[in-house]
Amino acid sequence: MKAWEATVRKTQAAAKKRANTIFGTSYAVENELQDDDQEEDERHENGEVYHAERFLLNGDYYTGYWADNFPHGHGKYWWTDGCMYVGEWFRGKTMGKGTFSWPSGAMYEGNFKNGFMDGEGVYTGSNGNTYKGSWVMNLKHGYGVKEYANGDSYDGEWSHGVQEGQGKYQWNSGNYYVGEWKNGNVCGKGTMVWTNGNVYEGGWEDGLPKGEGTFKWSDGSFYVGNWSKDVKEQNGTYHPAGSLLEGTLEEWDPQEIFDVELRDCIVCPSEKVPIWPSQKKLAVWRSSNGGSDNSTSVKPRRLSVDGRLDASVDKDMGRMRLSDGAIDRIEGDESLVGLQMEGTSSRGSPLVLPKVVKRQGETICKGHRNYELMLNLQLGIRHSVGRPGPPPSLDLKPSAFDPKEKYWTKFPPEGSKNTPPHQSCEFKWKDYCPKVFRSLRMLFNVDPADYMLSICGNDALRELSSPGKSGSFFYLTNDDRYMIKTMKKAEVKVLLRMLNAYYNHVRAFENTLVTKYYGLHCVKLNGPAQKKVRFIIMGNLFCTEYMIQKRYDLKGSTFGRLTDKPESEIEATTTLKDLDLNFIFRLQKTWFQEFRRQVDRDCELLEQERIMDYSLLVGLHFTESANEEQTSPGAQTPVDNGSTETESVPRLSRADVDQLLLDPAGWASIKLGINMPARVERTERKGEGEFQLVGEPTGEYYDVVMFFGIIDILQDYDITKKLEHAYKSIQYDPNSISAVDPKQYSRRFRDYIFKVFAEDT
């Protein structure tokens, strides 16, 4: 290996010397190197695998099997910074068995997938730490054993790079802990055993005893009580050895455990890795073997380790080079950009994505037809959330879910004892089951002050341009965190009926995909009409700092499930439907397994509550385009300065995604359906789209960040829907319509969702 590295360095030095000629440029050398490689490429047909040696223009070196300008098969790649990979490749991606080494002396030997350390493998750090076990996307995930350089060891479960689950940690002193871990620290139920024979068994939090626990001495005496690092919360009973009589607290101070026994029981921190295999770039450029007359004039382009182009090299946005080597010009709307990945199928037209997004909705300002209604809503929310009351509890009495548990409050313009004066008309305000929704907000980690500020602050709400299919109107808060929907009386009844089951469900499953509800209210306007407007406040699934470029509403039915807009009118805010979908969503294995489990759980709830017509709302942010300039983290996309309704949205590059995955704080922001890095594969339908619900995969992949959740969960299978089913079944295939029995709907929905979502293999 050292001899091979010496040869590489010698070759690079010679190339550098040749480049530094009296002409002051490496142009001739670059052309010579590229011409040699192009001549070799032209001798081989597309798809042919052959052995090649590449002295790349930036000083990198590759030797191994090659196909279509990609490492393909077994090969070695050596970067100028000293990193090296030896192993299997698949079209430019490290895939299969391999070894990646760092100049620091650190090394990983094991499985790779799509450029990531993924599967079973052994990592040896430069500090002497060794981990052997399971990996997912560069992070320890699953079962593994870590041996630390200082003699400590951990044997157990890992999650997203840190200890989580059941595990045993043994210190070099001989002390050991067996029990539960969370986020890399001792947390939960567990037992600590010291070499002197002392044992603590009980609760832990952040590496310290917390809650009920028992400390036993080797002589048989023990102390039982409540443990906390706060001395004021410590209390318990001391039992001397060989006696059933209770001792006094003065005979032993539990603070000794914190100050003495645990002083040396410190868990070794994780080592930091400066760069991961998925972050390394390959200096590869397209040869002229593309069959295009224009291909020889195209500049060299960098390629990421998994086969994506680094668009930061080619910044000519006026002319965009597609994967077949042809150069096309995007005519017309400059806010759209074609996206075609290098080395993938060129079937069909390039994917068109928006580069700017218009802010949704019309601001409700003075003079708007619903201005007073908005003021009423804000006054009511401020009153409901801000009024004093007992602290919320997650353990609720059955009476809290009683539909009769509601409160009316009058809001006269001049104000009253409990309400402030206001500029709106007189109205009444009703809270439905306020204790339940207060507990739901606590369960969903919603801060009351932030909640009020979002809805009732100085910034006005925005009304979406048109009501939904049900006739309901939708409003968005200015910060996009919450969506407010007007409701029919029948929908209110359904929610109140299922509220107890809904509450227990979201409390039991923190990864539930069903809509999060924060409040249910009613405004009754005074006057002859006595009009009532009912509101539900829910979370906005697409509240994110990144642009949602594609959004889909998926049910698994075909009747009426095609967007009636022409392609030229489809924008980033357009919600597409089942027959518009031309992707398969590929999730990493552990996420896909959790996704299947959670969809089953959520559908079982909805089926039990006789709910149908719900759908999975999916939003996609494409992380990187082969045809547009790659932006740095937090950079802004171009905006249409001619429109005040257009907002700038940050783009997420591949480097940002890598950083998100590698940073434990980044993992904390990733949940099922929220900020999920994934891949999508293009599909195409053969024949009439109406007869093929899911298209055929094309092998064309894109990296995305996904957002998804189950929405519209308040449609009961009532007599109206039964009549709709009977009527439409006469004219159309009964399996193609939305209005079907909840059991059948649940089965069809899951069958469809598990076809368009798949494991990323």
N, C-alpha and C positions, 0 to 999 in steps of 0.2 A: 504493500500500500504506500509506504514512504517513497519507494522508488518511483511509483506512478506519479505521486505528488511532485517529486523533484522534476520529472519529465515535463509535467504541466507548467511548473514555474519557469523552467528553462525555455520552453516554447513561448510563454507569455513575454519573457524578458527579450527574446529575439524579436518578437513582433513589435514590442514597444520601441526597441532600438531602430528597427526598420522604419517605424512610423515617424520618429523624431529626425527626419532628414533635413537637408538645407531648405526644403520647400516649406517647413514649419507646419506640416499637416499630415494626418494619417489617411488622407483621402485615397491615395493610390493603394495603400495596404488594405483598406476596407474594401475597396472595389475588387482587389485580387482575391481576398478571402471569400467575399460573397460570390464572385464569379465562379470560383472553384466549386463551391457548394451547389450553386445553381446548375452547373454542368453535370454534377453527379445526380442531382434531383431529376434532371431531364432524362437521364438514362433509365429511370424507373417509372413504372406506371403508377397511377393513383391507386392507393390502397396496398401497394406492395411493401412488404416489410423487409428491410435490408440493414446490414451493419454499416454504421457511419461513424465518423470522427469529426467533431465540430469544435474548431477554435473560434469562439464567438467574439464579436467585435468589442464587447466591453471587458474582455479578459476571462470570461467564464469558459469552462471546457466540458464537453460531453463526449463520451464514447459508449456505444451500445447500439441497440436496435432502434430503427427509425422508420416512420411511415408518414407520408403526407405532411412533412415538416414538423412532426411531433416525435418526441421520445416515445417508443411503443415497443414493449417487451422489456428485456433486462438491460440495464444500463447504469452508468456512473455519471453523476453531474457534480462538478466542483465549482463553487462560487468563489469570487475573488476575496471575499471576507473570511474564507477558510471553512465555511460550512460545506458539507458533502453528503450526497445521498447515493446509496448503492442498492439497487433492487429493481422491483417490477414497476413498469409504467403502462398506462393505458391512455393513448392519445393525449400526451402531455400531462397526465395526472399521475401522481404517485399512488399506485393502486396494487395491493397485494403485499407480499413479504418484502421487507427492506430494512435498511439501516441508515439512520440519519445521525451525523456527528457534528458537533459544534467545535469551534477553535479552542474553546475553554477546556475541552476534554470530555464534556458531557456527551452521552450517546443514547439513542433509542434504537432498539432492535425489536421488530415485531410487525404487526399488520398496519397497513395504511389504507385509507379510503377517501377518494376525492381530494387528495392533498393533505388530509388530516391524519394524525396518529389515531387510529380507530380500530378496536378489536383487542386481541391479547398482545401484550408487549412488555418489554423490560426497559426501564429508563434508569440510567446511572448518571447522577448529577456530578458536576465538577467538584462539589464538596464531599463526595463519597456516599451520599444518600442513594439508596436503590429502591425502586418500586417495581413490583412484578404483579401484573393483574390486568384488569379490563380498562379500556380507554374508550371514550366517545368524544370525537371532535377535539382532540388534543388534551382532554381533561380526564382525570381518573374518575371512573364512573362504573359502579358495580362492585364486585369483590376484588380485593387486592391486598397484598402484604408489602409494607414499607419498612425497610431497615435503615435507620438513621446512622450517620457517621459517628455519633457520640455513644452508640450502643443501645439506644432506645429502639422500640419496634411497635408497629401497629398492624393488627391482623383483623380485617373486617370489611364493612361496607363503606363505599364512597359515593358521593353525589356531586357532580359538577366541580370536581377537583378537590373537594374537602371531605373529611370524615363525616358521614351522616348515616344513621341507622344503628345496627348492632356491631360492636367491635371491642377488641381487647388491646389496650395500650400498656406496654411494659417498659418501665424505666430501667436504666442501666444499674440502678441501685438494687433492683429486685422487686420494688413496689410495683403493683399493677392495678389497673382498673378494667372491669368488665361490665358492659352495659350499653346504654343508649348515647348517641352523639347527634349533634345538630350543628350544621354550619361550621364544622371543624373544631367543635368544643364539646366537652362533657356536658350533657344536658338530658334530663329525663330520669329514668330509674336505672340505678346501677350500684355496683359494689366496688369499694376501694380496699385493697389488702396491702398492709405494710409488712416488711420483713420482720418487724418485732412482734408480729402476731396480732396487732390491732386491726380491726375491721370496721368500716362504715358501710351501712347498707340503707339506701333510701333515695330521696329525690336530689337532683342536681340542677343547677342553672349557671351557665357561663363558667363552668369549671369549679364551682363551689357548691357545698351542700345547701339545699334550699327545700323547705317543706318538711314533711314528716320523714324521720330517719332514726336509725339506731346505731350508736357507736359502742363497739364491744372491745374490752381489753383482753389480753391473753390470759389474765388470771380469772376470767369469768364474770367480772363486773361489767355493767353496761349502763348506757344513758339513752333514754327514749324521749323524744320531744320534737319541737318545731325548730328548724334550723334556718338561719339567715345571716348574712354578713353584717346586717344591721343589728346591733346589740339589743335594741329595744324590742325587736321581734323574736328574740331567742327565749324559749321557755321549754322546760321539760323536767324529767325526774331521773335521779341517779339511783341505781340499785347496786349496793356493794356485793362483792363476791361471796357466795355461799350463804346469802341471807335473803329472805323474802320481804324484809322490811325496807321501806322506801327511805332513801337518804335525803339530804337537803341539797339545794342548789349550790350552797357555799362550799360543799366538799369537792366540787370540780367545776371549773369554768369552761363551757363549750367553746369559748373564743380561742382556746388552746389549739383546737383543730385547724382554725384558719391561720393562726400565727406560727405554729410549729410543724404540725403533721403535714400540711399541704405546701409548706414553704418551698420544697424542692421538687414537687410534682408538677412540673411545667411541661406542657405539650410543645414539642418542637414546631416552629412555624414552617410553612411551605416555602421552598426555594423559588426564586423568581427566574424565569427563563427570558432572556432578552428578545429572542425572536423564535417563532415556531415554523415548522416546515410549510404550513399553509400560507405563511406570509412571505415566503421567498419567491422571487421572480425568476423566470427563465428568459434569457436574452435570445429570443428566437424571432426570425422574420420570415415572411412568406417568400417563397422562391417564385420564379417565373413559370413554374409548372402548374399554372392555374388555367391555362387555355384562354387567357385574355390578352389582347394586344396591349392593353394599358398596364398590365401587371408589372412590367419592368420599371415603370416610372413611380411605383408606389414606394413610399419610404419604409425603412425597417420599422417594425412595431414590437414592443415588448409584450411578453405573454406571461400571465400568472402561472403559478405552479400547477393549477388544475385546468389549464387550457383556455383561460379567458384572456382577451387582449387587454393590455393596459393602454387605455385611450389617451393618456396624458402625453404620449409621444406625438400622436397625429392630431393636431388641433384644428384642422381645416374643416369647419362646420358647414361650409357651403357645399362641399362635395363629400359624399359619404360612401366609403368603400364597403361592399357587402362581401359575404363569405366566398362567393364564386369568383372573386377577383374583378368583377365588373364595377364601374364607377357610375353611380346614379346621382341625380340631383333631386332633392325633395322640393317639389313645387308647391305653391299655395301657402297653406297655413304654416308659418314658421314656428308656431308653438308646439308642433308635433315633430317627433324624431323617430326614424325607423330604427328598430333594434334587431340585429341579426348576429348571432354568436359565431365566432370563428370555429371552424372545424365541426360544424353541425350541419344537419340537413338543411338545404335551401328550398325545401318544398313550400309552396304557397307564397304569399306576400310577406314582406318584413312586418314585424310587430310594430304597430304605431302607438307610441306612448306620449302623453302630454308632458311638456316641460314647465308649464305654468298651470296654476289652478285658480279658479275664481272662487272667492269666498261665498259659501252657500248662504242663501236666504236674504230677505229684505229687512233692514234694520227698522224696528218699530219705534218711530219717533213721534213727536206731537203732531196730530193731524191724521195719523194712521187709524184705520177703522177699528183696530184692536188695541189702541194705545191705553184706553181706560181699563180694559180687561187685563193688560200686562201689569198696570199699576196695582190692580186689585190682587193679582196673583203674588206680586212681590210683597205687598203689605201683609197678606195672609201668611206667606212663608216666614217672613221676619217675626210675626207674632207666634207662629207655631214652634219654630226652632229656638227662638230666643227667650221664651217665657221660662221662668224657673220651674223646676220639678225634681222629683227624685232621680238619682243617677240611673241610667239605663242598665238593664240586666239581660243577659242572654237566656236566662231561665224564666220563661213567661208563664203566667197562669192561663188556663183555658179561656177565662173571661176576656183576656186581651184580644182574642181572635173573634169575638162575637161581632157579627155585622152591625149590631145595635150600638157597638162601642164607637160613638161618633159625637162630635161636639160642634155646636153652632156658635158663632161669635158675630155680633153686629159691628159694622164699621161705618158709623155716621161721619159725614165730612168734617163736622166740628170736633170729632174725637169723643172719647168716653173715658171711663175710669181705667179700662184695660187696653184701649186702642188709641193711637195718635191721630191728630187731625190730618187730613189729606185733601188732595185736589181732585180726586175722582168722585164718581157718584156714590150714593149710599149702597152698600151691598152686605150680604151675609157670607160668612166663611165657614166651611165645614171641614173638619179633620176626620178621616176614617182610620180607625185602629191606630191611634198615634203612638201607643207604647210599642206596638209591633214594628212600625216603620222606624222609630227611634232606635230600636235594637238592631234592625237591619243596617242602618247607617253605621252603627258601631261595629257590626260584624264585617262590613265592607271597608272599614278603616276610613270613614269619611269624617273629617274634622268639622264640627258644627259651624265654627266661624268661617272656614273656607267655603262651606256649603252655602251659607247665607250670602257671602261675598260674591260667589259665582252667579247666583240667581237674582239677588236683590241689590247688587252694587250699582255704581253710577252708570255702568255700561248697559245699554239696552239689550233686550233679547232680539233674536232674528227669526223671522217667520219664513219657513221654506216656501218656495214659490207656488206649490200646488198641493192640495190635500191628498192624502193617500187614497188607495182603492176603497177603503172603508168610509171615506168622507171625513176622517179625522184630520185636524191640523197639527203641524209639528213646529215646535219652536226650539231654537238652540241658544244656550247661554253664550256670552261673548267669548269665553275661554274654551268653548266647545266641549266642556266636561260633561254637561248634562243636556238631555233632550226632554222636552215637555210635550206630551201628546194629549189632545182632547179625546175624551172617551164617551162611548155610548153607555147608557144605563146598564145594558145587558153585559157589557165587558166588565163594568164595576162589580156586578153580581158574581161573575165568574171568578174574578180575582179574590173577592172576599170569601168565596166558597172554598177556594184552593189555598188560601193564605197560610193556613196552618201547615199543610203539606209542603208548600213552597219554602216556608221558613225553615222547617226541619231539614229539607233537602239541601238548601244552600249552606246551612250550618254544618251539615255532615260532609259535604264535598266542596272543598275550597276551590277546586278547579272546574266547578260547574260551568257549562257554557250558556245556560239560560240567562235571559236578560236580568240585569240587576235593577230592582225597584227601590226607590228611596222615599217616596211619599205619594199618598192618594188624597186628593182634595176636591172640593166643589165650591164654586162661586155662584151665589144666587143674587141676581140683579133685581133691585126693587123696581116697581112699576107695574103697568097693566099686564105685561107679558110674563112676569115672574120667571124669566129665563134662567136656567141652570146650566152651567158649564163645568164639566168634570175633568180633572187633570190627573195624569200620572206622571211622575218625575222618574226618569230612568237614566242609566249611564249611557254615554255615547261611545259605542264600540270603536269609532274611528277618531278618538281624541288622541292624536299623536303629532309629534313635531315633524313627521315626515309625510311627504305627499302620497296619498292613496291614488295610484294611477289606474287601477282596475278594481271594480267592485261588482260582486255577483250576489244575487238572491236565489238560492237553490232549494228546490222542493222535491225533485224527483219525478215530477209530472211533466207532460209535454203540451197539453192543451193551453194555448195562450201564453206559453213560456218562451216567447221570442220577442225581443225588443222591437217595437214598431218604428224606431228612429232609423233614418238612413245613416250609413257609416260616417258621413261627413259631419253629422250633428252630434255624434257620441262624444261626450266630454269625460273628464276625470270624475265628475260627480254623477254621471249617468249610471244607474243601477241596471246591470245586465242580468239575463235570466238563464235558465237551464240550457236552452238551445243555442244561446250565444257563447256558452263556455267552450273554449278550445284549449284547455289545460288539464293536466293531471297534477294534483298537489302532492309532492313527495316530502314526507316528514322523516326526520331521523328516527331510528328504530324505537328508542325508549319513549319518545314523544308520540309516535304513531300508536304504540301499544296503549299509552295513557289516553290518547284521543278516542280510540275504539271503546275503551272501558267507560269513558265519561259520556260519550254519545249514547251508549246503551243505557246508562243510569238515567240520563236526562229524558230519553224517550220513554223509559218505563214510568217515570213520574207523569209525563204528559198523557200517556196512554191510560194510566189509572184515573186521571182527572178528566178523562173524556175530551181531550184537547186535540184539535187537528188544524191543518192549514198553516202550521208554523214552517219556518224555513231557516236555512243556515246562511247568514250574511257573511261574505268573505271579502276582505280588502287586501290588495297586493301593492307593495312598494318594491319596484325593481331596483336592486342595489347598484348595478353597474351596467353601462351600455358599451358595446364595442364601437359605437359610432358617435359617442359624444364625449366631451371632455370630462375626465374624472375629477370630482371635486374633493376638497379636503374636508375633514370632519367639521360639521357646523357651517359649511359654506352655503351660500344662497343660490337658488336656481334663478334663471332669468325671469323677469316679470314683464308683464305688458303694461308699460307706463301710460298707455292711453286709457286705461280703465282703473278707476279707483276701487273697484271691487276685486281686483286681482291681488293676491297676497304672495309673498315670497316664502317658499317652503324649503327647508334643508334637504339635501340629497344624502343618502347613505351609501358610501362607497364600499367596495369589497374590504378595503383596509379597516373601515369603521366596523364592519360586521365581525372581522377577525378580532378586533379589539374588544368588541362587545362580548364575544364568546369567551375570551381569555380572562376578562376581568370579573372576579367574583361579584363585584357590585353590578356589573352588566347582567350577569345571570339572574340577579335579584329582580331585574326589570322584565325578565322573560317568564311568562306564565303560559299555560295552555290557552292559545287563542290571542295572546298579547305579545307583540314584539318578537314573534317566533321566526328565526332564520330558517329558511327552507329552500327547496328547489321546485320549480314548476317545469313540466315537460309539455311542449306544444302537441296538440292532437289535430287530426283532420277527419271530417266525416266523409264517408263514401256514399255517394248517391244523395238522396233527399235527406236533409238534416232532421226532418220531423220523424223519421223512422229509425234514427240512430241517436240515442240519448247521450252516449259517451263516445267520442271519436277515437280513432286509432292513434297510438303513440307514434311520434315521428323521430324521436331521438334528439330533439332540439330542446336544450335546457337553458333555464335562466335562474339566477340567484335572486331570491326575494326575501322580504320580511312580511310575514302574514299576520292578519288580524281576522278572527272569526268568532261567531257566537250564534246561538239559536234565538231568534226573535219572533214576534207575533205569537205569543203563547196564550192568548186569551180568547181564542175562537172555540166556543163550545160546539159540539156536534148536536145542534138543536134541530127543531122541526124545520127551520128555514134551510139549513144545510142538507137535511135529508131530502127535502123537496128538490133542492138544486141538484143533488146527486141523481135523483130519479129522472128529472127532466133531461139533464145532459147525457145520461146513459143511453137514452133513446137515440140521440144524434151521433154520439161519439163513443169511442172505446172507453168503458168505465175505468180502466186502469190509467187512462191518460189525464183524467180530470183531478182537480185538487180536492173537491168535496167528497171524501170517502170516509168510511168508518174509522175511528181512531186507531184500532188495532191494525187495520190494513194500511192506514196512512203511516203509522210508525214503522211497519215492516218495509214498506216501499221506500220511505225516506232513508232508513238505515242501509238498505241494499244499494241505493244510489250513492249515498255519501261515501260508503266504503269502496265504491268503484272509482270515484273521482279523487279520493284521498288514498295514498298508497305509501308503503315503506320505501325509503330511499335506499336502494341497494347498489 
